[in-house]
């Protein structure tokens, strides 16, 4: 399956926590193409899913859900000097 570069971090997670959880939950092996293996200027990366058909299907569903669900409310970043509001991407 193919995912946008902008959501790779959602799949991998901090220190690989999310991808490990997804693999444990679904039983599928999940490999995300490294940025060094992508053509310059490419906006997507391949995600390779291996396992039994039901495991691959479960992983694909989880990844699709994870990468398409966005917060309904704006994200607010602030520090003691300023506040920056960013609308969630659709």
C-alpha angles and dihedrals in degrees: 000000000000126000133181120260088238092067101042090099090056090057097044099037128189109331089349094296096137097047090047090051091048091050092048093047097047103028090228125126109238122199122181117203111248118245089238090060095054124093113258111269094020114145096197141055132204120245113201117207120192132178139073114337093255091050093050091047092050092049092048091051092048093048092047091050093046094050099043102044110089129180112272093214128061118265114241121205119186144165129181092278106044147003123226121192120198123190113229114256115246 
